[in-house]
Amino acid sequence: SFGFNLMATSNYHWLLSFSRAEQVLLSNIDEDGGCRRKCYRVVRQLKEDVWCPGSKPVITAYHLQ
């Protein structure tokens, strides 16, 4: 389904997961002929190689989206 899922991380904590909704949005992001998907890939690669090469990144993929 399109939306979000509830995931139990313990007996008292629940986490909302929007990964499926994000996948659907990103798959249709360039229907108008834009280049947003290519730009996202370039920025993500810059993050991994240049900005945050260590194991604890300051910028996450969530920030880039």
CHARMM internal coordinates of N, CA and C (Angstrom, degrees):
IC EDIT
DIST 1 N 1 CA 1.4517
DIST 1 CA 1 C 1.5178
ANGL 1 N 1 CA 1 C 110.09
DIST 1 C 2 N 1.2866
ANGL 1 CA 1 C 2 N 116.11
DIHE 1 N 1 CA 1 C 2 N 162.52
DIST 2 N 2 CA 1.4625
ANGL 1 C 2 N 2 CA 122.42
DIHE 1 CA 1 C 2 N 2 CA -179.83
DIST 2 CA 2 C 1.5136
ANGL 2 N 2 CA 2 C 108.09
DIHE 1 C 2 N 2 CA 2 C -99.47
DIST 2 C 3 N 1.3214
ANGL 2 CA 2 C 3 N 117.10
DIHE 2 N 2 CA 2 C 3 N 122.62
DIST 3 N 3 CA 1.4552
ANGL 2 C 3 N 3 CA 120.09
DIHE 2 CA 2 C 3 N 3 CA -178.54
DIST 3 CA 3 C 1.4993
ANGL 3 N 3 CA 3 C 110.73
DIHE 2 C 3 N 3 CA 3 C 152.49
DIST 3 C 4 N 1.3233
ANGL 3 CA 3 C 4 N 116.22
DIHE 3 N 3 CA 3 C 4 N -129.52
DIST 4 N 4 CA 1.4605
ANGL 3 C 4 N 4 CA 119.62
DIHE 3 CA 3 C 4 N 4 CA -178.19
DIST 4 CA 4 C 1.5159
ANGL 4 N 4 CA 4 C 109.94
DIHE 3 C 4 N 4 CA 4 C -136.36
DIST 4 C 5 N 1.3234
ANGL 4 CA 4 C 5 N 115.38
DIHE 4 N 4 CA 4 C 5 N 161.86
DIST 5 N 5 CA 1.4603
ANGL 4 C 5 N 5 CA 122.65
DIHE 4 CA 4 C 5 N 5 CA 178.28
DIST 5 CA 5 C 1.5150
ANGL 5 N 5 CA 5 C 109.32
DIHE 4 C 5 N 5 CA 5 C -123.09
DIST 5 C 6 N 1.3180
ANGL 5 CA 5 C 6 N 116.26
DIHE 5 N 5 CA 5 C 6 N 147.25
DIST 6 N 6 CA 1.4618
ANGL 5 C 6 N 6 CA 121.37
DIHE 5 CA 5 C 6 N 6 CA 172.46
DIST 6 CA 6 C 1.5169
ANGL 6 N 6 CA 6 C 108.15
DIHE 5 C 6 N 6 CA 6 C -95.78
DIST 6 C 7 N 1.3230
ANGL 6 CA 6 C 7 N 116.41
DIHE 6 N 6 CA 6 C 7 N 130.07
DIST 7 N 7 CA 1.4537
ANGL 6 C 7 N 7 CA 121.13
DIHE 6 CA 6 C 7 N 7 CA -179.20
DIST 7 CA 7 C 1.5194
ANGL 7 N 7 CA 7 C 108.86
DIHE 6 C 7 N 7 CA 7 C -125.00
DIST 7 C 8 N 1.3170
ANGL 7 CA 7 C 8 N 117.12
DIHE 7 N 7 CA 7 C 8 N 127.93
DIST 8 N 8 CA 1.4669
ANGL 7 C 8 N 8 CA 120.91
DIHE 7 CA 7 C 8 N 8 CA 178.85
DIST 8 CA 8 C 1.5193
ANGL 8 N 8 CA 8 C 109.53
DIHE 7 C 8 N 8 CA 8 C -81.12
DIST 8 C 9 N 1.3357
ANGL 8 CA 8 C 9 N 116.59
DIHE 8 N 8 CA 8 C 9 N 124.07
DIST 9 N 9 CA 1.4633
ANGL 8 C 9 N 9 CA 120.69
DIHE 8 CA 8 C 9 N 9 CA 175.31
DIST 9 CA 9 C 1.5193
ANGL 9 N 9 CA 9 C 110.61
DIHE 8 C 9 N 9 CA 9 C -98.58
DIST 9 C 10 N 1.3033
ANGL 9 CA 9 C 10 N 117.39
DIHE 9 N 9 CA 9 C 10 N -17.51
DIST 10 N 10 CA 1.4642
ANGL 9 C 10 N 10 CA 123.99
DIHE 9 CA 9 C 10 N 10 CA 173.32
DIST 10 CA 10 C 1.5244
ANGL 10 N 10 CA 10 C 106.50
DIHE 9 C 10 N 10 CA 10 C -164.02
DIST 10 C 11 N 1.3161
ANGL 10 CA 10 C 11 N 117.00
DIHE 10 N 10 CA 10 C 11 N -172.48
DIST 11 N 11 CA 1.4628
ANGL 10 C 11 N 11 CA 119.79
DIHE 10 CA 10 C 11 N 11 CA -179.65
DIST 11 CA 11 C 1.5222
ANGL 11 N 11 CA 11 C 112.72
DIHE 10 C 11 N 11 CA 11 C -66.95
DIST 11 C 12 N 1.3288
ANGL 11 CA 11 C 12 N 117.46
DIHE 11 N 11 CA 11 C 12 N -26.52
DIST 12 N 12 CA 1.4573
ANGL 11 C 12 N 12 CA 120.54
DIHE 11 CA 11 C 12 N 12 CA -173.20
DIST 12 CA 12 C 1.5244
ANGL 12 N 12 CA 12 C 114.23
DIHE 11 C 12 N 12 CA 12 C -115.16
DIST 12 C 13 N 1.3143
ANGL 12 CA 12 C 13 N 116.97
DIHE 12 N 12 CA 12 C 13 N -9.15
DIST 13 N 13 CA 1.4553
ANGL 12 C 13 N 13 CA 119.81
DIHE 12 CA 12 C 13 N 13 CA -176.39
DIST 13 CA 13 C 1.5263
ANGL 13 N 13 CA 13 C 110.49
DIHE 12 C 13 N 13 CA 13 C -115.75
DIST 13 C 14 N 1.3160
ANGL 13 CA 13 C 14 N 115.34
DIHE 13 N 13 CA 13 C 14 N 132.78
DIST 14 N 14 CA 1.4535
ANGL 13 C 14 N 14 CA 121.41
DIHE 13 CA 13 C 14 N 14 CA 177.25
DIST 14 CA 14 C 1.5106
ANGL 14 N 14 CA 14 C 108.29
DIHE 13 C 14 N 14 CA 14 C -121.85
DIST 14 C 15 N 1.3101
ANGL 14 CA 14 C 15 N 115.79
DIHE 14 N 14 CA 14 C 15 N 145.70
DIST 15 N 15 CA 1.4480
ANGL 14 C 15 N 15 CA 122.81
DIHE 14 CA 14 C 15 N 15 CA -176.80
DIST 15 CA 15 C 1.5235
ANGL 15 N 15 CA 15 C 108.55
DIHE 14 C 15 N 15 CA 15 C -121.79
DIST 15 C 16 N 1.3257
ANGL 15 CA 15 C 16 N 117.15
DIHE 15 N 15 CA 15 C 16 N 133.30
DIST 16 N 16 CA 1.4570
ANGL 15 C 16 N 16 CA 120.72
DIHE 15 CA 15 C 16 N 16 CA 174.80
DIST 16 CA 16 C 1.5193
ANGL 16 N 16 CA 16 C 108.71
DIHE 15 C 16 N 16 CA 16 C -86.87
DIST 16 C 17 N 1.3240
ANGL 16 CA 16 C 17 N 116.99
DIHE 16 N 16 CA 16 C 17 N 129.35
DIST 17 N 17 CA 1.4532
ANGL 16 C 17 N 17 CA 121.65
DIHE 16 CA 16 C 17 N 17 CA 178.30
DIST 17 CA 17 C 1.5265
ANGL 17 N 17 CA 17 C 109.07
DIHE 16 C 17 N 17 CA 17 C -113.04
DIST 17 C 18 N 1.3133
ANGL 17 CA 17 C 18 N 115.98
DIHE 17 N 17 CA 17 C 18 N 120.36
DIST 18 N 18 CA 1.4554
ANGL 17 C 18 N 18 CA 121.58
DIHE 17 CA 17 C 18 N 18 CA 179.68
DIST 18 CA 18 C 1.5276
ANGL 18 N 18 CA 18 C 111.14
DIHE 17 C 18 N 18 CA 18 C -108.49
DIST 18 C 19 N 1.3297
ANGL 18 CA 18 C 19 N 117.70
DIHE 18 N 18 CA 18 C 19 N 20.17
DIST 19 N 19 CA 1.4623
ANGL 18 C 19 N 19 CA 120.73
DIHE 18 CA 18 C 19 N 19 CA -173.40
DIST 19 CA 19 C 1.5246
ANGL 19 N 19 CA 19 C 112.39
DIHE 18 C 19 N 19 CA 19 C -61.75
DIST 19 C 20 N 1.3240
ANGL 19 CA 19 C 20 N 118.60
DIHE 19 N 19 CA 19 C 20 N -40.18
DIST 20 N 20 CA 1.4749
ANGL 19 C 20 N 20 CA 120.63
DIHE 19 CA 19 C 20 N 20 CA -179.95
DIST 20 CA 20 C 1.5232
ANGL 20 N 20 CA 20 C 110.44
DIHE 19 C 20 N 20 CA 20 C -65.83
DIST 20 C 21 N 1.3174
ANGL 20 CA 20 C 21 N 118.12
DIHE 20 N 20 CA 20 C 21 N -42.88
DIST 21 N 21 CA 1.4625
ANGL 20 C 21 N 21 CA 121.47
DIHE 20 CA 20 C 21 N 21 CA 178.51
DIST 21 CA 21 C 1.5239
ANGL 21 N 21 CA 21 C 110.25
DIHE 20 C 21 N 21 CA 21 C -63.18
DIST 21 C 22 N 1.3342
ANGL 21 CA 21 C 22 N 117.20
DIHE 21 N 21 CA 21 C 22 N -40.68
DIST 22 N 22 CA 1.4643
ANGL 21 C 22 N 22 CA 120.88
DIHE 21 CA 21 C 22 N 22 CA 178.58
DIST 22 CA 22 C 1.5203
ANGL 22 N 22 CA 22 C 110.84
DIHE 21 C 22 N 22 CA 22 C -64.12
DIST 22 C 23 N 1.3300
ANGL 22 CA 22 C 23 N 117.79
DIHE 22 N 22 CA 22 C 23 N -40.50
DIST 23 N 23 CA 1.4619
ANGL 22 C 23 N 23 CA 121.33
DIHE 22 CA 22 C 23 N 23 CA 178.72
DIST 23 CA 23 C 1.5246
ANGL 23 N 23 CA 23 C 111.04
DIHE 22 C 23 N 23 CA 23 C -61.83
DIST 23 C 24 N 1.3202
ANGL 23 CA 23 C 24 N 117.07
DIHE 23 N 23 CA 23 C 24 N -43.94
DIST 24 N 24 CA 1.4636
ANGL 23 C 24 N 24 CA 121.04
DIHE 23 CA 23 C 24 N 24 CA -179.67
DIST 24 CA 24 C 1.5209
ANGL 24 N 24 CA 24 C 110.47
DIHE 23 C 24 N 24 CA 24 C -65.15
DIST 24 C 25 N 1.3341
ANGL 24 CA 24 C 25 N 116.86
DIHE 24 N 24 CA 24 C 25 N -44.22
DIST 25 N 25 CA 1.4651
ANGL 24 C 25 N 25 CA 120.12
DIHE 24 CA 24 C 25 N 25 CA 179.56
DIST 25 CA 25 C 1.5230
ANGL 25 N 25 CA 25 C 111.51
DIHE 24 C 25 N 25 CA 25 C -62.90
DIST 25 C 26 N 1.3283
ANGL 25 CA 25 C 26 N 117.22
DIHE 25 N 25 CA 25 C 26 N -43.77
DIST 26 N 26 CA 1.4610
ANGL 25 C 26 N 26 CA 119.95
DIHE 25 CA 25 C 26 N 26 CA -179.67
DIST 26 CA 26 C 1.5221
ANGL 26 N 26 CA 26 C 112.28
DIHE 25 C 26 N 26 CA 26 C -69.17
DIST 26 C 27 N 1.3222
ANGL 26 CA 26 C 27 N 118.05
DIHE 26 N 26 CA 26 C 27 N -31.48
DIST 27 N 27 CA 1.4639
ANGL 26 C 27 N 27 CA 119.67
DIHE 26 CA 26 C 27 N 27 CA -179.69
DIST 27 CA 27 C 1.5244
ANGL 27 N 27 CA 27 C 111.68
DIHE 26 C 27 N 27 CA 27 C -69.81
DIST 27 C 28 N 1.3318
ANGL 27 CA 27 C 28 N 117.48
DIHE 27 N 27 CA 27 C 28 N -26.16
DIST 28 N 28 CA 1.4662
ANGL 27 C 28 N 28 CA 121.28
DIHE 27 CA 27 C 28 N 28 CA -178.52
DIST 28 CA 28 C 1.5225
ANGL 28 N 28 CA 28 C 113.20
DIHE 27 C 28 N 28 CA 28 C -107.11
DIST 28 C 29 N 1.3188
ANGL 28 CA 28 C 29 N 117.61
DIHE 28 N 28 CA 28 C 29 N 13.63
DIST 29 N 29 CA 1.4615
ANGL 28 C 29 N 29 CA 120.46
DIHE 28 CA 28 C 29 N 29 CA -170.87
DIST 29 CA 29 C 1.5346
ANGL 29 N 29 CA 29 C 113.01
DIHE 28 C 29 N 29 CA 29 C -69.26
DIST 29 C 30 N 1.3194
ANGL 29 CA 29 C 30 N 118.07
DIHE 29 N 29 CA 29 C 30 N -27.68
DIST 30 N 30 CA 1.4644
ANGL 29 C 30 N 30 CA 120.75
DIHE 29 CA 29 C 30 N 30 CA -176.30
DIST 30 CA 30 C 1.5218
ANGL 30 N 30 CA 30 C 113.09
DIHE 29 C 30 N 30 CA 30 C -111.04
DIST 30 C 31 N 1.3096
ANGL 30 CA 30 C 31 N 117.89
DIHE 30 N 30 CA 30 C 31 N 30.82
DIST 31 N 31 CA 1.4581
ANGL 30 C 31 N 31 CA 120.66
DIHE 30 CA 30 C 31 N 31 CA 178.13
DIST 31 CA 31 C 1.5219
ANGL 31 N 31 CA 31 C 112.34
DIHE 30 C 31 N 31 CA 31 C -62.20
DIST 31 C 32 N 1.3387
ANGL 31 CA 31 C 32 N 116.74
DIHE 31 N 31 CA 31 C 32 N -24.28
DIST 32 N 32 CA 1.4622
ANGL 31 C 32 N 32 CA 120.27
DIHE 31 CA 31 C 32 N 32 CA -179.28
DIST 32 CA 32 C 1.5301
ANGL 32 N 32 CA 32 C 112.36
DIHE 31 C 32 N 32 CA 32 C -88.05
DIST 32 C 33 N 1.3345
ANGL 32 CA 32 C 33 N 117.81
DIHE 32 N 32 CA 32 C 33 N 9.30
DIST 33 N 33 CA 1.4571
ANGL 32 C 33 N 33 CA 121.30
DIHE 32 CA 32 C 33 N 33 CA 178.79
DIST 33 CA 33 C 1.5138
ANGL 33 N 33 CA 33 C 114.05
DIHE 32 C 33 N 33 CA 33 C 87.73
DIST 33 C 34 N 1.3263
ANGL 33 CA 33 C 34 N 117.94
DIHE 33 N 33 CA 33 C 34 N 11.67
DIST 34 N 34 CA 1.4631
ANGL 33 C 34 N 34 CA 122.22
DIHE 33 CA 33 C 34 N 34 CA -179.74
DIST 34 CA 34 C 1.5197
ANGL 34 N 34 CA 34 C 112.49
DIHE 33 C 34 N 34 CA 34 C -75.66
DIST 34 C 35 N 1.3147
ANGL 34 CA 34 C 35 N 115.48
DIHE 34 N 34 CA 34 C 35 N -178.97
DIST 35 N 35 CA 1.4696
ANGL 34 C 35 N 35 CA 120.39
DIHE 34 CA 34 C 35 N 35 CA -178.44
DIST 35 CA 35 C 1.5276
ANGL 35 N 35 CA 35 C 111.16
DIHE 34 C 35 N 35 CA 35 C -122.67
DIST 35 C 36 N 1.3236
ANGL 35 CA 35 C 36 N 117.79
DIHE 35 N 35 CA 35 C 36 N 27.83
DIST 36 N 36 CA 1.4643
ANGL 35 C 36 N 36 CA 121.44
DIHE 35 CA 35 C 36 N 36 CA -177.43
DIST 36 CA 36 C 1.5267
ANGL 36 N 36 CA 36 C 112.55
DIHE 35 C 36 N 36 CA 36 C -63.80
DIST 36 C 37 N 1.3156
ANGL 36 CA 36 C 37 N 117.55
DIHE 36 N 36 CA 36 C 37 N -37.94
DIST 37 N 37 CA 1.4674
ANGL 36 C 37 N 37 CA 120.72
DIHE 36 CA 36 C 37 N 37 CA -179.46
DIST 37 CA 37 C 1.5361
ANGL 37 N 37 CA 37 C 110.57
DIHE 36 C 37 N 37 CA 37 C -64.75
DIST 37 C 38 N 1.3350
ANGL 37 CA 37 C 38 N 116.90
DIHE 37 N 37 CA 37 C 38 N -43.71
DIST 38 N 38 CA 1.4655
ANGL 37 C 38 N 38 CA 120.49
DIHE 37 CA 37 C 38 N 38 CA 177.97
DIST 38 CA 38 C 1.5221
ANGL 38 N 38 CA 38 C 110.41
DIHE 37 C 38 N 38 CA 38 C -63.94
DIST 38 C 39 N 1.3266
ANGL 38 CA 38 C 39 N 117.27
DIHE 38 N 38 CA 38 C 39 N -41.69
DIST 39 N 39 CA 1.4676
ANGL 38 C 39 N 39 CA 121.16
DIHE 38 CA 38 C 39 N 39 CA 178.53
DIST 39 CA 39 C 1.5224
ANGL 39 N 39 CA 39 C 110.68
DIHE 38 C 39 N 39 CA 39 C -62.41
DIST 39 C 40 N 1.3215
ANGL 39 CA 39 C 40 N 117.18
DIHE 39 N 39 CA 39 C 40 N -41.77
DIST 40 N 40 CA 1.4666
ANGL 39 C 40 N 40 CA 120.94
DIHE 39 CA 39 C 40 N 40 CA 178.62
DIST 40 CA 40 C 1.5277
ANGL 40 N 40 CA 40 C 110.60
DIHE 39 C 40 N 40 CA 40 C -61.02
DIST 40 C 41 N 1.3386
ANGL 40 CA 40 C 41 N 116.90
DIHE 40 N 40 CA 40 C 41 N -42.72
DIST 41 N 41 CA 1.4664
ANGL 40 C 41 N 41 CA 120.33
DIHE 40 CA 40 C 41 N 41 CA 179.51
DIST 41 CA 41 C 1.5265
ANGL 41 N 41 CA 41 C 111.44
DIHE 40 C 41 N 41 CA 41 C -63.44
DIST 41 C 42 N 1.3402
ANGL 41 CA 41 C 42 N 116.94
DIHE 41 N 41 CA 41 C 42 N -41.38
DIST 42 N 42 CA 1.4665
ANGL 41 C 42 N 42 CA 120.66
DIHE 41 CA 41 C 42 N 42 CA 179.35
DIST 42 CA 42 C 1.5253
ANGL 42 N 42 CA 42 C 110.34
DIHE 41 C 42 N 42 CA 42 C -64.46
DIST 42 C 43 N 1.3309
ANGL 42 CA 42 C 43 N 117.12
DIHE 42 N 42 CA 42 C 43 N -46.38
DIST 43 N 43 CA 1.4658
ANGL 42 C 43 N 43 CA 121.04
DIHE 42 CA 42 C 43 N 43 CA -179.17
DIST 43 CA 43 C 1.5278
ANGL 43 N 43 CA 43 C 110.66
DIHE 42 C 43 N 43 CA 43 C -65.01
DIST 43 C 44 N 1.3278
ANGL 43 CA 43 C 44 N 116.89
DIHE 43 N 43 CA 43 C 44 N -38.96
DIST 44 N 44 CA 1.4649
ANGL 43 C 44 N 44 CA 120.26
DIHE 43 CA 43 C 44 N 44 CA 178.12
DIST 44 CA 44 C 1.5314
ANGL 44 N 44 CA 44 C 111.09
DIHE 43 C 44 N 44 CA 44 C -63.38
DIST 44 C 45 N 1.3311
ANGL 44 CA 44 C 45 N 116.46
DIHE 44 N 44 CA 44 C 45 N -40.16
DIST 45 N 45 CA 1.4624
ANGL 44 C 45 N 45 CA 119.93
DIHE 44 CA 44 C 45 N 45 CA 178.10
DIST 45 CA 45 C 1.5260
ANGL 45 N 45 CA 45 C 111.07
DIHE 44 C 45 N 45 CA 45 C -66.94
DIST 45 C 46 N 1.3379
ANGL 45 CA 45 C 46 N 117.28
DIHE 45 N 45 CA 45 C 46 N -39.50
DIST 46 N 46 CA 1.4655
ANGL 45 C 46 N 46 CA 120.92
DIHE 45 CA 45 C 46 N 46 CA 175.45
DIST 46 CA 46 C 1.5213
ANGL 46 N 46 CA 46 C 110.77
DIHE 45 C 46 N 46 CA 46 C -59.98
DIST 46 C 47 N 1.3250
ANGL 46 CA 46 C 47 N 115.82
DIHE 46 N 46 CA 46 C 47 N -41.84
DIST 47 N 47 CA 1.4702
ANGL 46 C 47 N 47 CA 120.12
DIHE 46 CA 46 C 47 N 47 CA 178.75
DIST 47 CA 47 C 1.5224
ANGL 47 N 47 CA 47 C 110.64
DIHE 46 C 47 N 47 CA 47 C -59.96
DIST 47 C 48 N 1.3131
ANGL 47 CA 47 C 48 N 117.07
DIHE 47 N 47 CA 47 C 48 N -46.13
DIST 48 N 48 CA 1.4622
ANGL 47 C 48 N 48 CA 120.91
DIHE 47 CA 47 C 48 N 48 CA -176.23
DIST 48 CA 48 C 1.5269
ANGL 48 N 48 CA 48 C 112.76
DIHE 47 C 48 N 48 CA 48 C -70.89
DIST 48 C 49 N 1.3373
ANGL 48 CA 48 C 49 N 117.41
DIHE 48 N 48 CA 48 C 49 N -35.81
DIST 49 N 49 CA 1.4641
ANGL 48 C 49 N 49 CA 120.59
DIHE 48 CA 48 C 49 N 49 CA -173.48
DIST 49 CA 49 C 1.5223
ANGL 49 N 49 CA 49 C 114.13
DIHE 48 C 49 N 49 CA 49 C -95.27
DIST 49 C 50 N 1.3354
ANGL 49 CA 49 C 50 N 117.71
DIHE 49 N 49 CA 49 C 50 N -33.79
DIST 50 N 50 CA 1.4595
ANGL 49 C 50 N 50 CA 120.54
DIHE 49 CA 49 C 50 N 50 CA -170.34
DIST 50 CA 50 C 1.5260
ANGL 50 N 50 CA 50 C 112.51
DIHE 49 C 50 N 50 CA 50 C -114.65
DIST 50 C 51 N 1.3263
ANGL 50 CA 50 C 51 N 117.47
DIHE 50 N 50 CA 50 C 51 N -55.79
DIST 51 N 51 CA 1.4620
ANGL 50 C 51 N 51 CA 121.36
DIHE 50 CA 50 C 51 N 51 CA -171.46
DIST 51 CA 51 C 1.5206
ANGL 51 N 51 CA 51 C 112.99
DIHE 50 C 51 N 51 CA 51 C -73.95
DIST 51 C 52 N 1.3259
ANGL 51 CA 51 C 52 N 117.32
DIHE 51 N 51 CA 51 C 52 N -44.20
DIST 52 N 52 CA 1.4753
ANGL 51 C 52 N 52 CA 121.55
DIHE 51 CA 51 C 52 N 52 CA -174.44
DIST 52 CA 52 C 1.5278
ANGL 52 N 52 CA 52 C 110.46
DIHE 51 C 52 N 52 CA 52 C -133.81
DIST 52 C 53 N 1.3354
ANGL 52 CA 52 C 53 N 118.65
DIHE 52 N 52 CA 52 C 53 N 65.64
DIST 53 N 53 CA 1.4609
ANGL 52 C 53 N 53 CA 118.95
DIHE 52 CA 52 C 53 N 53 CA -177.06
DIST 53 CA 53 C 1.5282
ANGL 53 N 53 CA 53 C 114.24
DIHE 52 C 53 N 53 CA 53 C -73.87
DIST 53 C 54 N 1.3241
ANGL 53 CA 53 C 54 N 119.02
DIHE 53 N 53 CA 53 C 54 N -13.12
DIST 54 N 54 CA 1.4622
ANGL 53 C 54 N 54 CA 122.21
DIHE 53 CA 53 C 54 N 54 CA -177.75
DIST 54 CA 54 C 1.5126
ANGL 54 N 54 CA 54 C 113.17
DIHE 53 C 54 N 54 CA 54 C -76.63
DIST 54 C 55 N 1.3051
ANGL 54 CA 54 C 55 N 115.40
DIHE 54 N 54 CA 54 C 55 N -176.93
DIST 55 N 55 CA 1.4624
ANGL 54 C 55 N 55 CA 120.77
DIHE 54 CA 54 C 55 N 55 CA -177.66
DIST 55 CA 55 C 1.5259
ANGL 55 N 55 CA 55 C 113.03
DIHE 54 C 55 N 55 CA 55 C -80.70
DIST 55 C 56 N 1.3385
ANGL 55 CA 55 C 56 N 117.93
DIHE 55 N 55 CA 55 C 56 N -18.15
DIST 56 N 56 CA 1.4651
ANGL 55 C 56 N 56 CA 121.15
DIHE 55 CA 55 C 56 N 56 CA 179.35
DIST 56 CA 56 C 1.5305
ANGL 56 N 56 CA 56 C 109.53
DIHE 55 C 56 N 56 CA 56 C -117.67
DIST 56 C 57 N 1.3316
ANGL 56 CA 56 C 57 N 117.38
DIHE 56 N 56 CA 56 C 57 N 87.59
DIST 57 N 57 CA 1.4619
ANGL 56 C 57 N 57 CA 119.47
DIHE 56 CA 56 C 57 N 57 CA -176.78
DIST 57 CA 57 C 1.5250
ANGL 57 N 57 CA 57 C 112.43
DIHE 56 C 57 N 57 CA 57 C -70.01
DIST 57 C 58 N 1.3142
ANGL 57 CA 57 C 58 N 115.17
DIHE 57 N 57 CA 57 C 58 N 144.61
DIST 58 N 58 CA 1.4595
ANGL 57 C 58 N 58 CA 121.32
DIHE 57 CA 57 C 58 N 58 CA 176.35
DIST 58 CA 58 C 1.5231
ANGL 58 N 58 CA 58 C 109.52
DIHE 57 C 58 N 58 CA 58 C -82.67
DIST 58 C 59 N 1.3243
ANGL 58 CA 58 C 59 N 115.55
DIHE 58 N 58 CA 58 C 59 N -33.75
DIST 59 N 59 CA 1.4634
ANGL 58 C 59 N 59 CA 122.23
DIHE 58 CA 58 C 59 N 59 CA 178.18
DIST 59 CA 59 C 1.5238
ANGL 59 N 59 CA 59 C 107.06
DIHE 58 C 59 N 59 CA 59 C -105.81
DIST 59 C 60 N 1.3174
ANGL 59 CA 59 C 60 N 116.67
DIHE 59 N 59 CA 59 C 60 N 129.07
DIST 60 N 60 CA 1.4642
ANGL 59 C 60 N 60 CA 120.52
DIHE 59 CA 59 C 60 N 60 CA 179.64
DIST 60 CA 60 C 1.5236
ANGL 60 N 60 CA 60 C 110.20
DIHE 59 C 60 N 60 CA 60 C -104.96
DIST 60 C 61 N 1.3232
ANGL 60 CA 60 C 61 N 116.40
DIHE 60 N 60 CA 60 C 61 N 169.67
DIST 61 N 61 CA 1.4605
ANGL 60 C 61 N 61 CA 121.09
DIHE 60 CA 60 C 61 N 61 CA 176.52
DIST 61 CA 61 C 1.5246
ANGL 61 N 61 CA 61 C 110.31
DIHE 60 C 61 N 61 CA 61 C -61.81
DIST 61 C 62 N 1.3190
ANGL 61 CA 61 C 62 N 116.86
DIHE 61 N 61 CA 61 C 62 N -31.13
DIST 62 N 62 CA 1.4671
ANGL 61 C 62 N 62 CA 121.07
DIHE 61 CA 61 C 62 N 62 CA 177.29
DIST 62 CA 62 C 1.5252
ANGL 62 N 62 CA 62 C 110.57
DIHE 61 C 62 N 62 CA 62 C -60.79
DIST 62 C 63 N 1.3405
ANGL 62 CA 62 C 63 N 117.35
DIHE 62 N 62 CA 62 C 63 N -42.29
DIST 63 N 63 CA 1.4602
ANGL 62 C 63 N 63 CA 120.90
DIHE 62 CA 62 C 63 N 63 CA 178.23
DIST 63 CA 63 C 1.5255
ANGL 63 N 63 CA 63 C 110.91
DIHE 62 C 63 N 63 CA 63 C -62.52
DIST 63 C 64 N 1.3199
ANGL 63 CA 63 C 64 N 116.86
DIHE 63 N 63 CA 63 C 64 N -39.97
DIST 64 N 64 CA 1.4575
ANGL 63 C 64 N 64 CA 120.77
DIHE 63 CA 63 C 64 N 64 CA -177.31
DIST 64 CA 64 C 1.5213
ANGL 64 N 64 CA 64 C 112.05
DIHE 63 C 64 N 64 CA 64 C -69.01
DIST 64 C 65 N 1.3095
ANGL 64 CA 64 C 65 N 116.71
DIHE 64 N 64 CA 64 C 65 N -34.65
DIST 65 N 65 CA 1.4625
ANGL 64 C 65 N 65 CA 119.45
DIHE 64 CA 64 C 65 N 65 CA -179.87
DIST 65 CA 65 C 1.5009
ANGL 65 N 65 CA 65 C 110.24
DIHE 64 C 65 N 65 CA 65 C -66.44
END
COOR INIT
IC SEED 1 N 1 CA 1 C
IC BUILD
